[in-house]
Amino acid sequence: MPTSEDFLLELLYQRLIVDWITALSQWRDHFANALEAWNLPLANRLLAELVQHDLGDLGRAHLRMGRGGLFFKRDQWPEARTELEAAECLFAQTDDWVGHCWVLMTLGNLYSDLGMWDQAFDVYQQTMALYQAQGDVYGEAQVLVNLGAAYYTQARWGEALQAYRRSLDIFLEVEDTLSAAMSLSGLGHVLAALGVYEEAIECYAASLDIFVEDEDTQAQVFILNDLGCVFDSAGQPERALQCFYQSLHLAQQLGDLHRQAATLNNLGFTLQGLERHGEALAVHEQALAIYRTLGDRHGISVSLNHLGTVNRGLERFEVAEAYLDEALALKRELNDLDGLASVLINLALLRIGQDRWDEARLLASEAEELARETQSDIRLAHAHTLLGLYSSVKGKDATTAASYYAQAVITAWRHHPITGRRINHAILQHLRYLLRLGGTVAARRICEHILQTVGEEISAEHPEALFGFEEFSAKIPS
């Protein structure tokens, strides 16, 4: 019995015979839909249909575009790059600007995935110029979403916000609510990275409402995960747990192992923050098992990092060391700089627990360099806190410790008050410990430097940044 795919191919065949240009346009649209739906058998049949015909430059451009798109969907990136670059050259010699834009957009995404940022931004700008020349604002908005994602990956926050907000305006203007939801999600990512948690929550919630109304379960899984992470960062762990459990339930309904594992990792991180270590351990072990089955090395590295942290908290130092060493090696291989900084900080904390202070200093110093490179205020604040701790305990250098601690407080509060309060708490814990050991002079010097430096730098913007230090200073014996 003929299927809908057979009917589609027959229609395209008839169109190819009588109207080559219109047929290629339809072929391109059907092929793009097939890839979007992961209908790779149909994509292959559409390619086979095109090959049956005499191909001029335009036909060859579409054929190479199709092959490149198929390779890209299969993560065969070298082959995809060869085909797409050849297709782009062919399209540049034709009047088919729609096909040309399709290829350029896909090339931009490919370059982004390969970390070829200069090429990616150049191709996106070419695509933008083509759409603008045709007066196609909707196509322009689609490019802006991709640009926003690339800027986000490069920590170019201002440009990412501008791209996402412009795309959102266009999608709302043309009443494409689903695309608007994607722009809202992108905005949420950037705002969360900047520590603007309240606005990020609003963006994610608005995006989720759209996907719920559209009954797009897959998208709901993603957004609930993002929303849960922001709630956790904003100091609302119980709301975070609700989001993660809901996301996990939907991912299990879909049979989506990748999203199950990602959700389990996020769930475990929040449980760990609530000191529910046993539950966190079980959840992270489930995530690691799934990632190992899938062969997802990035996911494996994330789970290993979490398991190392949980076991460190349980003072199972040898087990924690094995997990963190494996995570560190994987992060280096993957060149995941932000993830590497996270593992280095956790490993430094482990070394401190093992009384291996010099190793901890080297690890914290490398994390500091990576945090600066990736513009990660959270990592930088934690690295400075660790370096301050080392300077005080091992180096017996209260002046250097005070400088590191003050910078940690300033960086943390500039990121977000939640981060600031966490860093303040960690530093004050050490100062109280110093007092118990009789280090009154060192504790006073550190606290006075923090009060003066932080007061000069950010007290007008964040007067609460001095909270705790003023009270502690008043209690230091004279």
VEXDREN-2710 file (C-alpha; in Angstrom, 1 decimal):
% VEXDREN-2710
k/r/px/py/pz
1/MET/0.0/0.0/0.0
2/PRO/1.5/3.4/-0.9
3/THR/2.5/5.6/2.0
4/SER/2.2/9.3/2.4
5/GLU/6.0/9.4/1.6
6/ASP/5.4/7.6/-1.6
7/PHE/2.7/10.1/-2.6
8/LEU/5.0/13.0/-1.7
9/LEU/7.8/11.5/-3.9
10/GLU/5.4/11.0/-6.8
11/LEU/4.2/14.6/-6.6
12/LEU/7.8/15.8/-6.5
13/TYR/8.7/13.6/-9.5
14/GLN/5.9/15.0/-11.6
15/ARG/6.8/18.5/-10.6
16/LEU/10.5/17.9/-11.5
17/ILE/9.4/16.9/-15.0
18/VAL/7.4/20.0/-15.7
19/ASP/8.7/22.8/-13.4
20/TRP/12.3/22.4/-12.3
21/ILE/12.6/25.6/-10.3
22/THR/9.4/25.2/-8.3
23/ALA/10.2/21.5/-7.8
24/LEU/13.6/22.3/-6.3
25/SER/12.0/24.7/-3.9
26/GLN/9.5/22.1/-2.8
27/TRP/12.3/19.5/-2.6
28/ARG/14.3/21.7/-0.3
29/ASP/11.4/22.4/2.0
30/HIS/10.4/18.7/2.2
31/PHE/14.1/17.7/2.8
32/ALA/14.4/20.3/5.6
33/ASN/11.2/19.0/7.2
34/ALA/12.5/15.4/7.0
35/LEU/15.7/16.4/8.8
36/GLU/13.9/18.4/11.4
37/ALA/11.7/15.4/12.2
38/TRP/14.7/13.0/12.2
39/ASN/13.1/11.2/9.3
40/LEU/16.4/10.1/7.8
41/PRO/14.9/7.3/5.6
42/LEU/12.7/10.0/3.9
43/ALA/15.7/12.3/3.6
44/ASN/17.7/9.6/1.8
45/ARG/14.8/8.8/-0.5
46/LEU/14.5/12.5/-1.4
47/LEU/18.2/12.7/-2.2
48/ALA/17.8/9.6/-4.4
49/GLU/14.9/11.2/-6.2
50/LEU/16.9/14.3/-7.0
51/VAL/19.9/12.3/-8.3
52/GLN/17.7/10.7/-11.0
53/HIS/17.5/14.0/-12.9
54/ASP/19.9/16.0/-15.1
55/LEU/21.4/18.5/-12.7
56/GLY/22.6/21.9/-13.6
57/ASP/24.4/24.3/-11.2
58/LEU/21.2/24.8/-9.2
59/GLY/20.4/21.1/-9.0
60/ARG/24.0/20.3/-7.9
61/ALA/23.8/23.1/-5.3
62/HIS/20.6/21.5/-3.9
63/LEU/22.1/18.0/-4.0
64/ARG/25.3/19.0/-2.1
65/MET/23.2/21.0/0.3
66/GLY/21.1/17.9/1.0
67/ARG/24.1/15.7/1.5
68/GLY/25.7/18.3/3.8
69/GLY/22.5/18.6/5.8
70/LEU/22.2/14.8/6.2
71/PHE/25.9/14.5/7.3
72/PHE/25.4/17.4/9.7
73/LYS/22.3/15.7/11.2
74/ARG/24.4/12.5/11.7
75/ASP/27.2/14.5/13.4
76/GLN/29.6/13.6/10.5
77/TRP/31.1/17.1/10.6
78/PRO/34.1/16.8/8.2
79/GLU/31.9/15.4/5.5
80/ALA/29.1/17.9/6.2
81/ARG/31.6/20.8/6.0
82/THR/32.9/19.6/2.6
83/GLU/29.4/19.3/1.1
84/LEU/28.0/22.5/2.5
85/GLU/31.0/24.7/1.5
86/ALA/30.7/23.3/-2.0
87/ALA/27.0/24.0/-2.0
88/GLU/27.5/27.5/-0.8
89/CYS/29.9/28.2/-3.7
90/LEU/27.3/26.9/-6.2
91/PHE/24.4/28.8/-4.7
92/ALA/26.5/32.0/-4.8
93/GLN/26.3/31.7/-8.6
94/THR/22.5/31.3/-8.7
95/ASP/19.5/33.4/-8.0
96/ASP/18.2/31.0/-5.3
97/TRP/18.8/33.2/-2.3
98/VAL/16.5/31.0/-0.1
99/GLY/18.6/27.9/-0.7
100/HIS/21.7/30.0/-0.3
101/CYS/20.5/31.2/3.1
102/TRP/19.6/27.7/4.1
103/VAL/23.2/26.5/3.4
104/LEU/24.8/29.5/5.1
105/MET/22.7/29.1/8.2
106/THR/23.6/25.4/8.4
107/LEU/27.3/26.2/7.8
108/GLY/27.1/28.8/10.6
109/ASN/25.7/26.2/13.0
110/LEU/28.4/23.7/11.9
111/TYR/31.2/26.1/12.4
112/SER/29.8/26.9/15.9
113/ASP/29.7/23.3/16.8
114/LEU/33.4/23.0/15.6
115/GLY/34.4/26.0/17.6
116/MET/35.3/28.0/14.5
117/TRP/33.8/31.2/15.8
118/ASP/35.2/33.7/13.3
119/GLN/33.9/31.7/10.4
120/ALA/30.5/31.1/12.2
121/PHE/30.0/34.8/12.9
122/ASP/31.1/35.7/9.3
123/VAL/28.6/33.3/7.8
124/TYR/25.7/34.4/10.1
125/GLN/26.4/38.0/9.0
126/GLN/26.3/37.0/5.3
127/THR/23.0/35.3/5.9
128/MET/21.6/38.3/7.7
129/ALA/22.6/40.6/4.8
130/LEU/20.9/38.3/2.3
131/TYR/17.6/38.3/4.3
132/GLN/17.8/42.0/4.8
133/ALA/18.4/42.6/1.1
134/GLN/15.2/40.6/0.4
135/GLY/13.2/42.4/3.2
136/ASP/12.7/39.1/4.9
137/VAL/12.5/40.1/8.6
138/TYR/11.3/36.6/9.6
139/GLY/14.5/35.0/8.1
140/GLU/16.5/37.7/9.9
141/ALA/14.9/36.7/13.2
142/GLN/15.9/33.1/12.6
143/VAL/19.6/34.2/12.1
144/LEU/19.4/36.3/15.2
145/VAL/18.4/33.3/17.3
146/ASN/21.5/31.4/16.1
147/LEU/23.7/34.5/16.6
148/GLY/22.3/34.8/20.1
149/ALA/23.3/31.2/20.9
150/ALA/26.8/31.7/19.5
151/TYR/27.3/34.9/21.4
152/TYR/26.1/33.1/24.6
153/THR/28.7/30.4/24.1
154/GLN/31.4/33.0/23.7
155/ALA/30.2/34.8/26.9
156/ARG/29.4/37.9/24.8
157/TRP/26.5/38.7/27.0
158/GLY/25.5/42.1/25.6
159/GLU/25.4/41.0/22.0
160/ALA/23.5/37.8/23.0
161/LEU/20.9/39.8/24.8
162/GLN/20.5/42.2/21.8
163/ALA/20.2/39.3/19.3
164/TYR/17.6/37.4/21.4
165/ARG/15.5/40.5/22.2
166/ARG/15.4/41.6/18.5
167/SER/14.4/38.1/17.4
168/LEU/11.7/38.0/20.1
169/ASP/10.2/41.3/18.9
170/ILE/10.0/40.1/15.3
171/PHE/8.5/36.7/16.2
172/LEU/5.8/38.4/18.4
173/GLU/5.1/40.9/15.6
174/VAL/4.5/38.1/13.1
175/GLU/2.6/36.1/15.7
176/ASP/4.9/33.1/15.6
177/THR/4.6/32.1/19.3
178/LEU/6.6/28.9/19.1
179/SER/9.7/30.8/17.7
180/ALA/9.1/33.5/20.3
181/ALA/9.3/30.8/23.0
182/MET/12.8/29.8/21.7
183/SER/13.9/33.4/21.9
184/LEU/12.5/33.6/25.5
185/SER/14.5/30.5/26.3
186/GLY/17.7/32.0/24.9
187/LEU/17.1/35.2/26.9
188/GLY/16.7/33.1/30.0
189/HIS/20.0/31.4/29.4
190/VAL/21.8/34.7/29.1
191/LEU/20.1/36.4/32.1
192/ALA/20.8/33.3/34.2
193/ALA/24.5/33.5/33.3
194/LEU/24.5/37.2/34.3
195/GLY/22.8/36.4/37.6
196/VAL/19.6/38.2/36.8
197/TYR/17.6/35.3/38.1
198/GLU/14.2/36.9/38.6
199/GLU/14.0/38.0/34.9
200/ALA/15.4/34.7/33.7
201/ILE/12.6/32.9/35.6
202/GLU/10.1/35.1/33.9
203/CYS/11.5/34.3/30.5
204/TYR/11.6/30.6/31.1
205/ALA/8.1/30.6/32.6
206/ALA/6.7/32.5/29.6
207/SER/8.4/30.1/27.3
208/LEU/7.1/27.1/29.2
209/ASP/3.5/28.4/29.0
210/ILE/3.8/28.5/25.2
211/PHE/5.1/24.9/24.9
212/VAL/2.5/23.6/27.3
213/GLU/-0.3/25.2/25.2
214/ASP/1.3/23.7/22.0
215/GLU/1.6/20.3/23.8
216/ASP/5.3/20.1/22.9
217/THR/6.5/17.7/25.5
218/GLN/10.1/17.6/24.4
219/ALA/10.5/21.4/24.7
220/GLN/8.8/21.3/28.1
221/VAL/11.5/18.8/29.3
222/PHE/14.2/21.3/28.3
223/ILE/12.6/24.4/29.7
224/LEU/11.6/22.7/33.0
225/ASN/15.3/21.7/33.4
226/ASP/16.5/25.3/32.8
227/LEU/13.8/26.7/35.1
228/GLY/14.9/24.3/37.8
229/CYS/18.5/25.4/37.5
230/VAL/17.6/29.0/37.9
231/PHE/15.4/28.4/40.9
232/ASP/18.3/26.5/42.5
233/SER/20.7/29.4/41.7
234/ALA/18.2/31.9/43.1
235/GLY/18.1/30.1/46.4
236/GLN/14.7/28.4/45.8
237/PRO/15.7/24.7/45.9
238/GLU/12.2/23.3/46.7
239/ARG/10.8/24.9/43.5
240/ALA/13.8/23.6/41.6
241/LEU/13.1/20.1/42.8
242/GLN/9.5/20.4/41.5
243/CYS/10.7/21.4/38.1
244/PHE/13.3/18.6/37.9
245/TYR/10.9/15.9/39.0
246/GLN/8.3/17.1/36.4
247/SER/11.0/17.2/33.7
248/LEU/12.2/13.7/34.6
249/HIS/8.7/12.3/34.4
250/LEU/8.2/13.8/31.0
251/ALA/11.6/12.6/29.7
252/GLN/10.8/9.1/30.9
253/GLN/7.4/9.2/29.1
254/LEU/9.3/10.1/25.9
255/GLY/12.0/7.5/26.5
256/ASP/14.6/10.3/26.1
257/LEU/17.7/8.9/27.9
258/HIS/19.8/12.0/27.3
259/ARG/17.3/14.3/29.0
260/GLN/16.7/11.8/31.8
261/ALA/20.4/11.8/32.6
262/ALA/20.7/15.6/32.3
263/THR/17.7/16.1/34.7
264/LEU/19.1/13.5/37.1
265/ASN/22.4/15.5/37.3
266/ASN/20.6/18.7/38.0
267/LEU/18.3/17.0/40.5
268/GLY/21.3/15.5/42.3
269/PHE/23.0/18.9/42.5
270/THR/20.1/20.5/44.2
271/LEU/19.7/17.5/46.6
272/GLN/23.3/17.9/47.4
273/GLY/22.8/21.6/48.3
274/LEU/20.1/20.5/50.7
275/GLU/22.6/18.0/52.3
276/ARG/20.5/15.1/51.2
277/HIS/23.7/13.3/50.2
278/GLY/22.4/9.8/50.0
279/GLU/19.7/10.7/47.5
280/ALA/22.1/12.9/45.6
281/LEU/24.6/10.0/45.3
282/ALA/22.0/7.6/44.0
283/VAL/20.7/10.1/41.4
284/HIS/24.2/10.9/40.1
285/GLU/25.0/7.2/39.8
286/GLN/21.9/6.7/37.7
287/ALA/22.9/9.6/35.5
288/LEU/26.5/8.3/35.1
289/ALA/25.2/4.8/34.1
290/ILE/22.9/6.3/31.4
291/TYR/25.7/8.5/30.0
292/ARG/28.1/5.6/29.9
293/THR/25.5/3.6/28.0
294/LEU/25.1/6.4/25.5
295/GLY/28.8/7.1/25.2
296/ASP/28.2/10.7/26.0
297/ARG/31.7/11.9/27.2
298/HIS/30.6/15.3/28.2
299/GLY/27.7/13.9/30.3
300/ILE/30.0/11.4/31.8
301/SER/32.4/14.2/32.9
302/VAL/29.6/16.2/34.5
303/SER/28.3/13.1/36.5
304/LEU/31.8/12.3/37.6
305/ASN/32.3/15.8/38.9
306/HIS/29.1/15.7/40.8
307/LEU/29.9/12.2/42.3
308/GLY/33.3/13.4/43.3
309/THR/31.7/16.4/45.2
310/VAL/29.1/14.3/46.9
311/ASN/31.7/11.7/48.1
312/ARG/34.0/14.5/49.3
313/GLY/31.1/15.8/51.4
314/LEU/30.7/12.3/52.8
315/GLU/34.5/12.3/53.5
316/ARG/35.0/9.3/51.2
317/PHE/38.1/10.9/50.0
318/GLU/39.6/8.0/48.0
319/VAL/36.4/7.5/46.1
320/ALA/36.0/11.2/45.5
321/GLU/39.5/11.4/44.2
322/ALA/39.0/8.6/41.6
323/TYR/35.8/10.3/40.3
324/LEU/37.4/13.8/40.1
325/ASP/40.6/12.6/38.5
326/GLU/38.6/10.9/35.7
327/ALA/36.4/14.0/35.3
328/LEU/39.5/16.2/35.1
329/ALA/41.1/14.1/32.3
330/LEU/37.8/14.1/30.4
331/LYS/37.3/17.9/30.7
332/ARG/40.8/18.5/29.4
333/GLU/40.2/16.2/26.4
334/LEU/36.9/17.9/25.7
335/ASN/38.4/21.4/26.1
336/ASP/35.4/22.3/28.3
337/LEU/37.0/25.3/30.0
338/ASP/34.2/26.2/32.3
339/GLY/33.6/22.6/33.3
340/LEU/37.3/22.2/33.8
341/ALA/37.4/25.2/36.2
342/SER/34.5/23.6/38.2
343/VAL/36.4/20.2/38.5
344/LEU/39.6/22.0/39.5
345/ILE/37.8/23.9/42.3
346/ASN/36.2/20.7/43.6
347/LEU/39.5/18.9/43.4
348/ALA/41.2/21.8/45.3
349/LEU/38.6/21.4/48.0
350/LEU/39.3/17.7/48.2
351/ARG/43.1/18.3/48.4
352/ILE/42.5/20.7/51.3
353/GLY/40.5/18.0/53.1
354/GLN/43.4/15.7/52.5
355/ASP/45.8/18.3/53.9
356/ARG/47.6/18.6/50.5
357/TRP/47.7/22.4/50.4
358/ASP/50.3/23.0/47.8
359/GLU/48.4/20.9/45.3
360/ALA/45.2/22.8/46.2
361/ARG/46.9/26.1/45.5
362/LEU/48.0/25.0/42.0
363/LEU/44.6/23.7/41.2
364/ALA/42.9/26.9/42.4
365/SER/45.4/29.1/40.5
366/GLU/44.6/27.2/37.2
367/ALA/40.8/27.6/38.0
368/GLU/41.4/31.3/38.5
369/GLU/43.0/31.6/35.0
370/LEU/40.2/29.7/33.3
371/ALA/37.5/31.7/35.1
372/ARG/39.1/34.9/33.8
373/GLU/39.2/33.4/30.3
374/THR/35.6/32.3/30.3
375/GLN/34.4/35.4/32.2
376/SER/32.8/33.2/34.9
377/ASP/32.3/35.3/38.0
378/ILE/31.1/32.3/40.0
379/ARG/34.2/30.3/39.3
380/LEU/36.4/33.3/39.9
381/ALA/34.9/34.1/43.3
382/HIS/35.3/30.4/44.4
383/ALA/38.9/30.3/43.1
384/HIS/39.8/33.5/45.0
385/THR/38.2/32.2/48.2
386/LEU/40.4/29.1/47.9
387/LEU/43.5/31.1/47.3
388/GLY/42.7/33.3/50.2
389/LEU/42.3/30.2/52.4
390/TYR/45.6/28.9/51.3
391/SER/47.4/32.2/51.9
392/SER/46.0/32.4/55.4
393/VAL/46.4/28.8/56.5
394/LYS/49.5/27.6/54.7
395/GLY/51.2/30.8/53.7
396/LYS/50.5/32.5/57.0
397/ASP/50.1/35.7/54.9
398/ALA/47.1/37.6/56.2
399/THR/47.7/40.5/53.8
400/THR/47.5/38.3/50.7
401/ALA/44.6/36.3/52.1
402/ALA/42.7/39.6/52.8
403/SER/43.2/40.7/49.2
404/TYR/41.9/37.4/47.7
405/TYR/38.9/37.4/50.0
406/ALA/38.0/41.0/49.3
407/GLN/38.1/40.3/45.5
408/ALA/36.0/37.1/46.0
409/VAL/33.3/39.1/47.9
410/ILE/33.2/41.9/45.2
411/THR/33.1/39.4/42.3
412/ALA/30.4/37.3/44.0
413/TRP/28.1/40.2/44.9
414/ARG/28.5/41.8/41.4
415/HIS/27.3/38.5/40.0
416/HIS/24.3/38.1/42.3
417/PRO/23.4/38.5/46.0
418/ILE/22.8/34.7/46.3
419/THR/26.4/34.1/45.2
420/GLY/27.6/36.9/47.4
421/ARG/25.9/35.5/50.6
422/ARG/27.4/32.1/49.9
423/ILE/30.9/33.5/49.5
424/ASN/30.5/35.7/52.6
425/HIS/29.4/32.6/54.6
426/ALA/32.5/30.6/53.5
427/ILE/34.9/33.4/54.4
428/LEU/33.3/34.1/57.7
429/GLN/33.5/30.4/58.6
430/HIS/37.3/30.6/58.1
431/LEU/37.6/33.8/60.1
432/ARG/35.8/32.3/63.0
433/TYR/38.1/29.3/62.8
434/LEU/41.1/31.6/62.9
435/LEU/39.8/33.2/66.1
436/ARG/39.4/29.8/67.7
437/LEU/43.0/29.0/66.9
438/GLY/44.1/32.3/68.4
439/GLY/44.7/34.1/65.1
440/THR/43.2/37.3/66.4
441/VAL/45.6/39.7/64.6
442/ALA/45.2/37.9/61.2
443/ALA/41.4/37.7/61.5
444/ARG/41.2/41.4/62.3
445/ARG/43.5/42.4/59.4
446/ILE/41.5/40.3/56.9
447/CYS/38.2/41.6/58.1
448/GLU/39.2/45.2/58.2
449/HIS/40.6/44.9/54.6
450/ILE/37.4/43.4/53.4
451/LEU/35.3/46.1/55.1
452/GLN/37.4/48.9/53.6
453/THR/37.8/47.4/50.0
454/VAL/34.3/46.1/49.6
455/GLY/32.9/49.3/51.1
456/GLU/34.8/51.4/48.6
457/GLU/34.0/49.2/45.6
458/ILE/30.4/48.1/45.9
459/SER/28.8/49.3/49.1
460/ALA/26.7/51.8/47.2
461/GLU/25.4/49.2/44.9
462/HIS/25.2/46.3/47.4
463/PRO/25.2/47.7/51.0
464/GLU/24.3/44.2/52.2
465/ALA/27.7/42.9/50.9
466/LEU/29.2/43.9/54.2
467/PHE/26.6/41.9/56.1
468/GLY/28.3/39.6/58.6
469/PHE/31.7/41.2/58.4
470/GLU/30.7/44.3/60.4
471/GLU/29.1/42.0/63.1
472/PHE/32.2/39.8/63.1
473/SER/34.6/42.8/63.4
474/ALA/32.7/44.1/66.5
475/LYS/33.2/40.7/68.2
476/ILE/37.0/40.4/67.6
477/PRO/38.8/40.8/70.9
478/SER/40.8/44.0/71.2
END
